[in-house]
Amino acid sequence: KSFQVSLHSPIFSMIWALVLHLNATDLDEGSNAEIAYTYSLYTSEKTQETFSLNPKTGEITSNYFTIEIQTGRDGSKFADLILKKNLDREQQAVHNLILTAVDGGTPARSGTASIIVHVLDTNDNAPTFEEENYHISIMENSPIGSLVKRLNATDLDEGSNSDLIYSYSLYTSEKSQATFNLNPNTGEITVKGMLNYENFRIYDMEVIAADKGVNSLSGQCKLTIIVKDMNDNHPEISIKSFQSPVKENIELETVIAVVSVGDKDSGDNGIVDLHIPDNMPFKLRESSDNYYELVVSEPLDREKVPEYDITFTVTDRGIPPLSDNETMTLELLDVNDNVPQFPKSFYTIRVMENNAPGALLSSLTAFDPDLHENQYLVYFIIEKEIANTSMSMLFSINPENGNLYALKTFDYEMEKEFLFHIEARDSGVPPLSSNATVHIIIVDQNDNTPVIVSPWRAHGSVVEEKIPRSTDKGSLVAKVIAIDTDSVLNSRITYQFLQVTDATLFSLDQYNGEIRTMRMFSYRDPRHQRLVVVAKDNGDPALSATVTIKLSTVETAVKAYSDMTEVPLEYDIFSDLNLYLVIGLGSVSFLLLITILVTIVLKCQKPKASKAAPPCRNSVISERNSTIADSTLVSNDAYWYSLFLNGHTTMEPYVAVLSWKWYVSLVIYLSTLCYISSSVTHYSIPEEMKEGSIVANLATDLSLDVKTLSK
């Protein structure tokens, strides 16, 4: 017979518990009816090792089962299968038994029964993890939901006894539970919160895996999650102290600021470097760990750079590097270290003459790059006297803005230029100053009318002249000379006829004023000629003066003499030299006359016969002698007159008695005086003539040979 037995007893059933009681019967009698129990050859060794069969009683015994043979009242025998040892389903879940019953006859006969023992599972195995301790590394800032670890616990049981639930033990901190999520069904640990290496670096937790059996069993493991650092923190910079503003003359190596730096990262990510821009007069000096001092390395100048924007930049050594910066403004205080400066050291100011008193001449402004009181300038004129006149009486300067004013009206003909200094002084302590030279040039205006000095006009503006009708062509009739006290440009005189009786008879040189005959006089020409000459300067507008010359022609010298006797000759003007010559000539003549009289008296004491001298006629010779070389030579008198009278006197009988030596001496003496008088040359020069200009050519004027003089 075949039996299928399922043991639904707990795995920890009592040993020797009855598993199966076999009862084999034999209808024979006697020994033939005796039954012996054995395993057939088809029973596995494992089963035979596990279960042993009592051949007499049919009891199956083994490590786990045994068979007990029991005899009933009617003599029948029963075999009971008894559990001998605790079963372990995890080791063997099914036991196959083949029970054979053999009788005692000859030949023996047997019968078999197949026994299949199914071991039912009980929750006798606790879940186990692959490792008891897990060490896991994870990068900080891992995204939420990132898988950290998939835990895999196993339970040898089956069914609900092998279904596991994962959970944190009581020894796991709330911080860890808040940071990591544990899936109770799959055992997956994922990131639940932000991981920050700088805040929390190591998480310790304990995970329990419990089955769902009636008597739940569990297993646990420990996890250590290490957060790895990444360069996610920017370096930090902190200004501990900063001195601003500072004076621009601050000493070198003076500490301006103290700066601390740091980085929460670790390793190279936490090593930082601090620097400032290279083009600044400062440098960093490390004072202690992560502390730096900002010191002055070069002289400061507020006038060049009034303030500095100093940017502190800190950079770590991570990959990629992170940096941070902070900017501070350093202001410089001014000190009085700059002298006021004029744009030019020499000013030339042209002032038109006849200016109004108080007129603004120029603005002489200096510049001081300093600030505040160091920049406030005061202007004044450095005192200087010219001809006992102080500059402050001629000019005035506004002390606040440097405006220069004229205090009087200037006349070019009186004052042509002024030279003085002005000073600009700041209000700093101590004050600094500088000066500039001012050259005032008085600019001429055409405010002076030309003055005609030749020919001399004794009465009004009409000049009367007499010339012989026999005057040759090209002869000098008259010369008009005018002077102008204005500057060279305005004083250039040009001459021209305003009116002329006969334009074909006379010519006028427009530059030197000489009037010459263009032809000889004819009998048709009027006896009287009227010439009106205008002398005009070069100013704008031009000023002018006129002179009228009345020319009268005479036929002969005798007639001219008779005319002159009617009108006595008058000397209109004498120069100092001419006056001295006349006085000297008169004195000598007087002495000569006394000498002659004394000689006559002596001769009269010894009278001798003498012949009367033949009468002679008076002759008047009028000559014009002009030695003016050009238009720049001006004399007070345009003409020099020499009158030589020789006529009848009562002295003729006595002169004859003079010796020839006295006569020769008298002639030589008078000739010398006349030569000296006639050879005097006068020169005049314009007041604007520059040093080194040529005044005259003496060799030409005196008819001298330059080669002879040089020898």
C-alpha positions as CSV (number, residue, x, y, z in Angstrom):
1,K,0.0,0.0,0.0
2,S,1.1,3.5,-0.5
3,F,0.8,6.1,2.3
4,Q,1.3,9.9,2.0
5,V,1.8,11.5,5.4
6,S,2.0,15.2,6.0
7,L,3.5,16.2,9.2
8,H,1.8,19.3,10.2
9,S,3.4,19.3,13.5
10,P,5.8,22.1,14.5
11,I,9.3,21.7,13.5
12,F,10.2,21.4,17.1
13,S,7.8,18.3,17.6
14,M,8.6,16.0,20.3
15,I,11.1,13.3,19.5
16,W,9.7,9.8,19.3
17,A,6.4,11.2,18.3
18,L,4.4,8.6,16.3
19,V,4.7,9.4,12.6
20,L,3.1,6.3,11.1
21,H,1.9,2.9,12.4
22,L,2.1,0.3,9.8
23,N,0.0,-2.8,10.0
24,A,0.8,-5.5,7.5
25,T,-1.4,-8.7,7.6
26,D,-0.8,-12.2,6.2
27,L,-3.6,-14.6,5.7
28,D,-1.3,-17.5,6.1
29,E,-0.8,-19.3,9.3
30,G,2.1,-20.2,11.3
31,S,5.4,-19.0,10.4
32,N,4.0,-18.0,7.1
33,A,2.0,-15.4,8.8
34,E,5.0,-13.9,10.6
35,I,5.8,-10.5,9.1
36,A,9.2,-8.8,9.0
37,Y,9.5,-5.1,7.9
38,T,12.4,-3.8,5.8
39,Y,13.1,-0.9,3.4
40,S,13.1,-1.7,-0.2
41,L,16.0,-1.0,-2.4
42,Y,14.1,2.1,-3.8
43,T,14.4,3.8,-0.4
44,S,17.1,6.4,-0.6
45,E,20.0,6.2,1.6
46,K,19.2,9.6,3.0
47,T,15.8,8.4,4.0
48,Q,17.2,5.2,5.4
49,E,19.7,7.2,7.4
50,T,17.0,9.4,8.7
51,F,14.5,6.7,9.4
52,S,15.2,3.2,10.7
53,L,12.7,0.3,10.4
54,N,12.2,-2.3,13.0
55,P,11.9,-5.5,11.0
56,K,9.8,-7.4,13.6
57,T,7.5,-4.8,14.8
58,G,7.4,-2.6,11.6
59,E,8.4,0.4,13.6
60,I,10.2,2.9,11.6
61,T,13.0,4.6,13.5
62,S,15.5,7.1,12.2
63,N,17.2,10.3,13.3
64,Y,13.9,11.9,12.9
65,F,11.3,9.1,12.9
66,T,10.9,5.7,14.4
67,I,8.3,2.9,13.9
68,E,6.7,1.2,16.8
69,I,4.9,-2.2,16.2
70,Q,1.9,-2.6,18.2
71,T,-0.3,-5.9,18.3
72,G,-3.9,-5.6,18.4
73,R,-6.3,-7.8,20.4
74,D,-7.0,-10.0,17.5
75,G,-3.3,-10.5,17.0
76,S,-2.9,-8.1,14.2
77,K,0.1,-5.9,14.2
78,F,0.3,-2.1,13.7
79,A,3.4,0.0,12.9
80,D,3.5,3.5,14.3
81,L,5.8,6.2,12.7
82,I,7.3,8.1,15.6
83,L,9.2,11.4,15.3
84,K,12.6,10.8,16.7
85,K,14.4,14.1,16.0
86,N,13.5,17.6,15.3
87,L,12.9,18.2,11.7
88,D,14.4,21.1,9.8
89,R,12.4,22.0,6.7
90,E,15.2,24.3,5.6
91,Q,17.5,21.2,5.4
92,Q,14.9,18.8,4.0
93,A,11.4,19.7,3.3
94,V,10.2,16.2,2.0
95,H,11.0,12.7,3.3
96,N,10.1,9.7,1.0
97,L,9.7,6.4,2.9
98,I,8.9,3.0,1.4
99,L,7.8,0.5,4.0
100,T,8.0,-3.2,3.2
101,A,6.3,-5.9,5.2
102,V,7.7,-9.4,4.8
103,D,6.1,-12.6,6.2
104,G,8.0,-15.5,7.7
105,G,6.9,-18.1,5.1
106,T,8.9,-19.9,2.7
107,P,9.2,-18.4,0.3
108,A,8.7,-15.1,2.1
109,R,6.3,-12.8,0.7
110,S,6.2,-9.1,1.3
111,G,4.2,-6.0,0.7
112,T,5.3,-2.4,0.4
113,A,4.0,1.0,1.3
114,S,5.3,4.4,0.1
115,I,5.4,7.0,2.9
116,I,6.0,10.6,1.8
117,V,6.6,12.9,4.8
118,H,6.1,16.7,4.0
119,V,7.8,18.9,6.6
120,L,5.7,22.0,7.2
121,D,7.5,25.3,7.8
122,T,7.6,27.0,11.1
123,N,9.2,30.4,11.8
124,D,12.3,29.0,13.1
125,N,14.9,31.1,11.1
126,A,15.7,34.7,11.8
127,P,16.5,37.0,8.8
128,T,20.2,37.5,8.2
129,F,22.0,40.3,6.2
130,E,24.9,39.8,3.9
131,E,27.2,41.8,6.2
132,E,26.9,42.8,9.8
133,N,28.6,46.2,9.2
134,Y,28.3,48.4,6.0
135,H,30.6,51.3,5.3
136,I,29.2,53.5,2.5
137,S,30.6,56.8,1.0
138,I,28.5,59.3,-0.6
139,M,29.2,62.8,-2.1
140,E,27.7,65.7,-0.4
141,N,24.9,67.6,-2.2
142,S,23.7,64.3,-3.7
143,P,20.3,64.8,-5.2
144,I,17.2,63.9,-3.2
145,G,16.2,60.3,-3.9
146,S,19.7,59.1,-4.8
147,L,20.2,55.5,-3.9
148,V,22.6,55.0,-1.1
149,K,22.4,51.2,-0.5
150,R,20.0,48.3,-1.3
151,L,20.0,46.1,1.8
152,N,19.3,42.4,1.2
153,A,18.3,40.3,4.2
154,T,17.4,36.6,3.7
155,D,15.1,34.3,5.7
156,L,15.3,30.5,5.1
157,D,11.7,30.1,6.0
158,E,9.0,30.3,3.5
159,G,5.7,32.0,3.1
160,S,4.9,34.7,5.5
161,N,7.8,33.6,7.6
162,S,10.2,34.7,5.0
163,D,8.5,38.0,4.2
164,L,10.7,40.7,5.6
165,I,10.1,44.3,6.8
166,Y,13.0,46.7,7.1
167,S,13.1,49.4,9.8
168,Y,15.5,51.6,11.7
169,S,16.3,50.4,15.2
170,L,15.9,52.7,18.2
171,Y,19.7,53.3,18.2
172,T,19.4,55.2,14.9
173,S,19.5,59.0,15.5
174,E,16.7,61.3,14.3
175,K,19.2,63.2,12.2
176,S,20.0,60.0,10.3
177,Q,16.4,59.1,9.9
178,A,15.6,62.6,8.7
179,T,18.5,62.5,6.2
180,F,18.0,59.0,4.7
181,N,14.9,57.2,3.8
182,L,14.6,53.4,4.3
183,N,12.1,51.5,2.2
184,P,10.5,48.9,4.5
185,N,9.7,46.5,1.7
186,T,12.8,46.6,-0.5
187,G,15.4,47.7,2.0
188,E,16.6,50.5,-0.2
189,I,18.2,53.5,1.5
190,T,17.9,56.8,-0.4
191,V,18.8,60.4,0.2
192,K,16.0,62.2,2.0
193,G,17.6,65.5,3.0
194,M,20.5,67.7,1.9
195,L,23.9,66.3,2.6
196,N,26.4,68.9,3.7
197,Y,29.9,67.8,4.5
198,E,30.5,70.9,6.5
199,N,27.5,70.3,8.8
200,F,27.5,66.5,9.2
201,R,30.1,64.2,7.9
202,I,29.3,60.6,9.4
203,Y,25.9,59.0,9.8
204,D,25.6,55.8,12.0
205,M,22.4,53.8,11.8
206,E,21.1,50.3,12.5
207,V,18.6,48.6,10.3
208,I,16.4,45.7,11.4
209,A,14.9,43.1,9.1
210,A,11.9,41.3,10.7
211,D,9.8,38.5,9.2
212,K,6.0,38.3,9.3
213,G,5.8,35.1,11.1
214,V,3.5,34.5,14.1
215,N,6.5,34.6,16.3
216,S,8.3,37.2,14.4
217,L,12.1,36.9,14.2
218,S,14.4,39.7,13.1
219,G,18.0,40.4,12.2
220,Q,20.0,43.6,12.2
221,C,23.0,45.3,10.6
222,K,24.9,48.5,11.1
223,L,25.6,51.1,8.5
224,T,28.2,53.9,8.6
225,I,27.5,56.5,5.8
226,I,30.5,58.8,5.2
227,V,29.8,62.1,3.4
228,K,32.6,62.9,1.0
229,D,33.5,66.6,0.6
230,M,33.1,68.4,-2.7
231,N,34.1,72.0,-3.5
232,D,30.7,73.5,-2.9
233,N,31.6,76.2,-0.5
234,H,32.8,79.6,-1.6
235,P,35.7,81.0,0.3
236,E,34.7,83.5,2.9
237,I,36.4,86.9,3.5
238,S,35.9,89.1,6.5
239,I,37.2,92.7,7.0
240,K,38.1,92.8,10.6
241,S,39.3,96.5,10.5
242,F,39.6,99.1,7.9
243,Q,41.1,102.6,8.3
244,S,39.5,105.2,6.0
245,P,40.0,108.0,5.3
246,V,43.8,108.4,5.7
247,K,46.2,111.3,4.9
248,E,47.9,111.2,1.6
249,N,51.3,111.6,3.2
250,I,50.8,108.4,5.3
251,E,54.1,106.5,5.9
252,L,55.0,103.3,4.1
253,E,54.3,100.0,5.8
254,T,51.3,101.5,7.7
255,V,48.5,99.0,8.2
256,I,45.3,100.0,6.5
257,A,43.2,96.9,7.0
258,V,43.1,93.5,8.7
259,V,41.4,90.7,6.7
260,S,40.5,87.1,7.6
261,V,39.7,84.4,5.1
262,G,38.4,80.8,5.4
263,D,36.7,77.9,3.5
264,K,34.4,75.3,5.1
265,D,35.6,72.7,2.6
266,S,38.4,70.3,3.4
267,G,41.7,69.4,1.8
268,D,42.6,71.4,-1.2
269,N,39.1,72.7,-1.4
270,G,39.6,74.4,2.0
271,I,43.0,76.0,1.2
272,V,42.5,79.6,0.1
273,D,44.7,82.4,-1.4
274,L,44.0,86.1,-1.0
275,H,45.2,88.8,-3.4
276,I,44.5,92.4,-4.5
277,P,44.9,94.1,-7.9
278,D,48.5,94.5,-8.9
279,N,48.3,98.2,-10.0
280,M,47.8,99.6,-6.5
281,P,50.3,101.1,-4.0
282,F,49.4,98.4,-1.4
283,K,50.5,94.9,-0.5
284,L,49.2,92.0,1.6
285,R,51.2,90.7,4.5
286,E,50.2,87.5,6.3
287,S,50.2,88.1,10.0
288,S,48.8,84.7,11.2
289,D,46.9,81.7,10.1
290,N,44.3,83.0,7.5
291,Y,44.8,86.6,8.7
292,Y,46.3,89.2,6.4
293,E,47.3,92.9,6.8
294,L,46.9,95.5,4.0
295,V,49.9,97.9,4.2
296,V,51.0,100.9,2.1
297,S,53.8,99.9,-0.2
298,E,54.2,103.1,-2.3
299,P,53.7,106.9,-1.6
300,L,50.2,108.1,-2.1
301,D,49.1,111.2,-3.9
302,R,45.6,112.4,-3.6
303,E,45.9,114.8,-6.5
304,K,46.6,111.8,-8.8
305,V,44.2,109.3,-7.3
306,P,41.7,110.7,-4.7
307,E,40.4,107.3,-3.6
308,Y,41.1,103.7,-4.2
309,D,38.5,100.9,-4.6
310,I,40.4,98.0,-3.2
311,T,39.0,94.6,-4.1
312,F,40.0,91.6,-1.9
313,T,39.7,88.4,-3.9
314,V,39.9,85.0,-2.1
315,T,40.2,81.8,-4.2
316,D,40.4,78.2,-3.0
317,R,42.4,75.4,-4.7
318,G,39.5,73.1,-5.5
319,I,38.7,71.9,-9.0
320,P,37.1,73.9,-10.3
321,P,38.3,76.7,-8.0
322,L,35.7,78.9,-6.3
323,S,36.3,82.5,-5.3
324,D,34.7,85.4,-3.5
325,N,35.5,89.1,-3.3
326,E,34.8,92.2,-1.3
327,T,35.5,95.8,-2.3
328,M,36.4,98.6,0.2
329,T,36.9,102.3,-0.7
330,L,39.9,104.0,0.7
331,E,39.6,107.8,0.7
332,L,42.7,110.1,1.0
333,L,42.7,113.3,3.0
334,D,44.4,116.3,1.4
335,V,47.6,117.8,2.8
336,N,49.1,121.1,1.5
337,D,51.8,119.5,-0.6
338,N,51.2,121.3,-3.9
339,V,52.5,124.7,-4.9
340,P,50.0,126.9,-6.8
341,Q,50.8,126.8,-10.5
342,F,50.2,129.4,-13.2
343,P,49.5,128.1,-16.6
344,K,52.4,130.2,-17.9
345,S,55.4,131.7,-16.1
346,F,55.4,134.7,-18.3
347,Y,52.4,136.7,-19.4
348,T,52.5,139.2,-22.2
349,I,49.5,141.5,-22.1
350,R,48.9,144.1,-24.7
351,V,46.9,147.2,-23.6
352,M,45.6,149.8,-26.0
353,E,46.6,153.3,-25.0
354,N,44.0,155.7,-23.9
355,N,42.3,152.9,-22.0
356,A,39.6,153.6,-19.4
357,P,40.8,153.6,-15.8
358,G,39.6,150.4,-14.1
359,A,39.6,148.4,-17.3
360,L,40.1,144.6,-17.0
361,L,43.4,143.7,-18.6
362,S,43.5,140.0,-18.1
363,S,42.6,137.2,-15.7
364,L,45.7,135.6,-14.3
365,T,44.4,132.5,-12.6
366,A,46.6,129.9,-10.9
367,F,45.6,126.4,-10.1
368,D,46.2,124.4,-6.9
369,P,45.2,120.8,-7.0
370,D,44.9,120.6,-3.2
371,L,41.5,120.8,-1.5
372,H,39.6,123.1,0.8
373,E,41.7,125.8,2.5
374,N,44.8,124.3,0.8
375,Q,43.2,125.3,-2.5
376,Y,42.0,128.8,-1.7
377,L,44.4,131.2,-3.4
378,V,45.1,134.9,-2.8
379,Y,46.7,137.0,-5.5
380,F,48.7,140.2,-5.1
381,I,51.3,142.2,-6.9
382,I,54.9,142.1,-5.8
383,E,55.8,145.7,-5.2
384,K,58.2,147.3,-7.6
385,E,58.9,151.0,-8.2
386,I,59.5,152.5,-11.6
387,A,60.5,156.1,-11.6
388,N,59.3,156.5,-8.0
389,T,56.0,155.0,-9.0
390,S,54.7,151.8,-7.3
391,M,53.1,149.1,-9.4
392,S,50.2,149.1,-7.1
393,M,49.4,152.7,-8.2
394,L,49.3,151.6,-11.8
395,F,47.7,148.2,-11.6
396,S,45.3,146.3,-9.3
397,I,44.7,142.6,-9.0
398,N,41.6,141.0,-7.5
399,P,42.9,138.9,-4.6
400,E,40.2,136.3,-5.0
401,N,40.1,135.6,-8.8
402,G,43.3,137.1,-10.1
403,N,41.7,139.7,-12.4
404,L,44.2,142.4,-13.3
405,Y,42.9,146.0,-13.7
406,A,44.5,149.2,-14.9
407,L,44.2,152.1,-12.5
408,K,45.1,154.8,-14.9
409,T,45.0,155.7,-18.6
410,F,48.2,154.9,-20.4
411,D,49.8,157.0,-23.1
412,Y,52.1,155.1,-25.5
413,E,54.1,158.2,-26.1
414,M,54.9,158.5,-22.4
415,E,55.0,154.8,-21.2
416,K,55.5,151.9,-23.5
417,E,55.8,148.9,-21.3
418,F,55.8,147.6,-17.7
419,L,57.3,144.6,-16.1
420,F,56.3,143.2,-12.7
421,H,55.5,140.0,-10.8
422,I,52.4,138.7,-9.3
423,E,52.2,136.0,-6.6
424,A,49.5,133.4,-5.9
425,R,49.5,132.0,-2.3
426,D,47.3,129.3,-0.9
427,S,45.7,129.3,2.6
428,G,47.3,126.1,3.8
429,V,49.6,125.7,6.8
430,P,52.3,126.5,6.1
431,P,51.2,128.4,3.0
432,L,52.8,127.7,-0.4
433,S,53.1,130.2,-3.2
434,S,54.4,130.8,-6.7
435,N,54.8,133.8,-8.9
436,A,54.6,134.8,-12.6
437,T,56.0,137.6,-14.6
438,V,53.7,140.1,-16.2
439,H,54.8,142.1,-19.2
440,I,52.4,145.0,-20.0
441,I,52.9,146.3,-23.5
442,I,51.1,149.6,-24.3
443,V,49.8,149.4,-27.9
444,D,49.9,152.6,-29.8
445,Q,46.8,154.2,-31.2
446,N,46.9,156.7,-34.0
447,D,46.1,159.5,-31.7
448,N,48.8,162.0,-32.8
449,T,48.5,164.2,-35.9
450,P,51.6,164.6,-38.0
451,V,53.4,167.9,-37.3
452,I,55.1,169.7,-40.1
453,V,58.5,171.0,-38.9
454,S,59.9,172.1,-42.3
455,P,59.5,174.5,-43.9
456,W,59.0,176.6,-40.8
457,R,55.7,178.5,-40.8
458,A,56.1,181.7,-39.0
459,H,52.6,183.0,-39.6
460,G,49.8,180.4,-40.0
461,S,50.3,177.5,-42.4
462,V,51.5,179.5,-45.5
463,V,55.2,179.6,-46.4
464,E,56.5,182.0,-48.9
465,E,59.6,181.1,-50.9
466,K,61.5,182.8,-53.7
467,I,63.4,181.0,-56.4
468,P,65.2,182.2,-59.6
469,R,63.3,181.7,-62.8
470,S,66.5,180.2,-64.2
471,T,66.3,177.2,-61.9
472,D,67.3,174.1,-63.7
473,K,65.2,170.9,-64.1
474,G,65.4,168.6,-61.1
475,S,66.4,171.4,-58.7
476,L,65.3,171.2,-55.1
477,V,62.6,173.8,-54.6
478,A,61.5,172.9,-51.1
479,K,61.5,170.0,-48.7
480,V,58.5,169.2,-46.5
481,I,59.3,167.3,-43.3
482,A,56.6,166.1,-40.9
483,I,57.0,164.1,-37.7
484,D,54.5,161.8,-35.9
485,T,55.1,160.8,-32.3
486,D,53.1,157.6,-32.7
487,S,54.6,154.2,-33.2
488,V,56.6,153.2,-36.2
489,L,53.6,151.7,-38.0
490,N,51.4,154.7,-37.4
491,S,54.2,157.3,-37.9
492,R,55.1,156.5,-41.4
493,I,54.5,159.7,-43.3
494,T,53.6,159.9,-47.0
495,Y,53.4,163.2,-48.9
496,Q,51.2,164.2,-51.8
497,F,50.0,167.3,-53.5
498,L,46.6,168.4,-52.4
499,Q,46.6,171.4,-54.7
500,V,49.2,172.6,-57.3
501,T,49.1,175.5,-59.7
502,D,50.8,173.6,-62.5
503,A,51.1,169.8,-62.1
504,T,53.7,169.6,-64.9
505,L,56.1,172.0,-63.2
506,F,56.7,170.4,-59.8
507,S,57.0,166.8,-58.5
508,L,56.7,165.6,-54.9
509,D,58.5,162.5,-53.5
510,Q,55.9,160.8,-51.4
511,Y,58.5,159.4,-49.0
512,N,61.0,162.2,-48.3
513,G,58.8,165.2,-49.2
514,E,61.2,166.8,-51.6
515,I,59.7,169.2,-54.1
516,R,61.7,169.4,-57.3
517,T,61.2,171.1,-60.7
518,M,60.2,168.8,-63.5
519,R,61.2,171.3,-66.1
520,M,62.6,174.8,-66.4
521,F,60.4,177.9,-66.0
522,S,59.0,179.4,-69.2
523,Y,57.8,182.9,-69.8
524,R,54.3,181.5,-69.8
525,D,54.5,180.2,-66.3
526,P,52.8,182.4,-63.7
527,R,55.1,184.4,-61.4
528,H,53.5,182.9,-58.3
529,Q,53.0,179.3,-57.7
530,R,50.8,177.9,-54.9
531,L,51.5,174.4,-53.6
532,V,49.4,172.7,-51.0
533,V,51.1,169.6,-49.6
534,V,49.4,167.1,-47.3
535,A,51.4,164.9,-44.9
536,K,49.5,161.8,-44.0
537,D,50.4,159.1,-41.5
538,N,49.8,155.3,-41.8
539,G,47.2,154.9,-39.0
540,D,43.7,153.7,-39.3
541,P,42.0,156.1,-39.7
542,A,44.9,158.2,-41.1
543,L,45.6,161.6,-39.7
544,S,47.1,164.4,-41.7
545,A,48.5,167.9,-41.7
546,T,48.9,170.4,-44.6
547,V,51.2,173.2,-45.5
548,T,50.8,175.8,-48.2
549,I,53.9,177.0,-50.0
550,K,53.8,180.1,-52.1
551,L,56.7,180.2,-54.6
552,S,57.7,183.5,-56.2
553,T,60.1,183.5,-59.1
554,V,62.7,186.3,-59.5
555,E,64.4,187.2,-62.8
556,T,68.0,188.1,-61.6
557,A,70.0,188.2,-58.5
558,V,70.2,192.1,-58.7
559,K,66.5,192.3,-58.9
560,A,66.2,189.8,-56.2
561,Y,68.5,192.0,-54.1
562,S,66.4,195.1,-54.7
563,D,63.4,193.2,-53.7
564,M,65.0,191.9,-50.6
565,T,66.1,195.4,-49.6
566,E,62.5,196.4,-49.4
567,V,61.7,193.5,-47.3
568,P,64.4,193.0,-44.7
569,L,65.5,189.4,-44.2
570,E,64.4,187.9,-41.0
571,Y,65.7,184.8,-39.2
572,D,62.7,183.0,-38.0
573,I,64.3,180.4,-35.8
574,F,67.7,179.6,-34.3
575,S,68.9,176.4,-32.9
576,D,71.2,176.5,-29.8
577,L,74.3,175.8,-31.9
578,N,73.4,178.5,-34.4
579,L,72.8,180.9,-31.6
580,Y,76.2,180.1,-30.1
581,L,77.9,180.6,-33.5
582,V,76.2,183.9,-34.0
583,I,77.3,185.1,-30.6
584,G,80.8,183.9,-31.1
585,L,80.9,185.4,-34.6
586,G,79.6,188.7,-33.3
587,S,82.2,188.8,-30.5
588,V,85.0,188.1,-32.8
589,S,83.8,190.6,-35.3
590,F,83.5,193.2,-32.5
591,L,87.1,192.5,-31.5
592,L,88.2,192.7,-35.1
593,L,86.4,196.0,-35.5
594,I,88.1,197.4,-32.4
595,T,91.4,196.2,-33.8
596,I,90.8,197.8,-37.2
597,L,89.8,201.1,-35.5
598,V,92.9,201.1,-33.4
599,T,94.9,200.4,-36.5
600,I,93.2,203.2,-38.4
601,V,93.9,205.6,-35.6
602,L,97.6,204.7,-35.6
603,K,97.7,205.1,-39.4
604,C,96.0,208.4,-39.3
605,Q,98.7,209.7,-37.2
606,K,100.9,209.2,-40.4
607,P,98.6,210.3,-43.2
608,K,99.4,209.0,-46.7
609,A,97.9,209.8,-50.1
610,S,95.4,207.2,-51.2
611,K,93.2,206.7,-54.0
612,A,89.5,206.3,-53.6
613,A,88.3,202.9,-54.1
614,P,86.0,202.3,-56.9
615,P,82.4,201.9,-55.9
616,C,80.9,198.5,-56.0
617,R,77.3,197.4,-55.9
618,N,75.7,195.5,-53.1
619,S,75.0,191.9,-53.8
620,V,72.8,189.6,-51.9
621,I,73.3,185.9,-52.3
622,S,70.6,183.7,-50.9
623,E,71.6,180.1,-50.8
624,R,69.9,177.1,-49.5
625,N,72.0,174.4,-47.9
626,S,70.3,171.2,-46.9
627,T,72.4,168.3,-45.7
628,I,69.5,166.0,-45.0
629,A,70.4,162.6,-46.2
630,D,66.9,160.9,-46.0
631,S,63.5,161.2,-44.5
632,T,64.7,160.0,-41.1
633,L,67.0,163.1,-40.7
634,V,65.0,166.0,-39.3
635,S,66.3,169.4,-38.3
636,N,64.6,172.1,-36.4
637,D,65.2,174.4,-39.3
638,A,64.8,173.2,-42.8
639,Y,67.0,175.8,-44.3
640,W,70.1,177.6,-43.2
641,Y,70.6,181.1,-44.5
642,S,73.9,182.8,-44.9
643,L,73.9,186.5,-45.7
644,F,77.1,188.0,-46.9
645,L,77.0,191.8,-47.3
646,N,79.6,193.7,-49.2
647,G,79.0,197.3,-49.9
648,H,80.1,200.9,-49.7
649,T,81.5,202.0,-46.4
650,T,83.3,204.9,-45.1
651,M,86.1,202.6,-44.1
652,E,87.3,202.1,-47.6
653,P,90.1,204.7,-47.4
654,Y,91.4,203.0,-44.3
655,V,91.1,199.4,-45.3
656,A,93.4,200.1,-48.2
657,V,96.2,201.0,-45.7
658,L,95.9,197.5,-44.0
659,S,98.7,195.2,-44.8
660,W,97.9,192.2,-47.0
661,K,98.6,189.9,-44.1
662,W,95.8,191.3,-42.0
663,Y,93.5,191.0,-45.0
664,V,94.3,187.4,-45.7
665,S,94.0,186.5,-42.0
666,L,90.5,188.1,-41.8
667,V,89.3,186.2,-44.9
668,I,90.6,182.9,-43.6
669,Y,89.0,183.5,-40.2
670,L,85.6,184.4,-41.6
671,S,85.7,181.5,-44.1
672,T,86.4,179.1,-41.3
673,L,83.5,180.4,-39.3
674,C,81.2,180.1,-42.2
675,Y,82.4,176.6,-43.0
676,I,81.8,175.5,-39.4
677,S,78.3,177.0,-39.4
678,S,77.4,175.4,-42.7
679,S,78.8,172.0,-41.9
680,V,76.7,171.3,-38.8
681,T,74.5,168.3,-39.4
682,H,71.4,167.5,-37.3
683,Y,69.8,164.1,-37.0
684,S,66.6,163.1,-35.3
685,I,65.3,159.5,-34.7
686,P,61.8,158.2,-33.9
687,E,61.2,157.3,-30.3
688,E,60.2,153.8,-31.3
689,M,63.6,153.0,-33.0
690,K,65.0,149.8,-31.7
691,E,68.5,149.3,-30.4
692,G,71.0,148.7,-33.2
693,S,69.1,150.5,-35.9
694,I,71.1,152.6,-38.4
695,V,70.7,156.4,-37.7
696,A,72.8,157.8,-40.5
697,N,75.8,157.2,-42.8
698,L,78.3,159.8,-41.6
699,A,80.8,158.9,-44.3
700,T,78.2,159.7,-47.0
701,D,76.9,162.8,-45.2
702,L,80.4,164.3,-44.7
703,S,81.7,163.1,-48.1
704,L,84.4,161.1,-46.5
705,D,86.3,158.2,-48.0
706,V,85.9,155.1,-45.9
707,K,89.1,153.5,-47.1
708,T,91.1,156.6,-46.2
709,L,89.6,156.6,-42.7
710,S,90.3,153.0,-42.2
711,K,94.0,153.6,-43.0
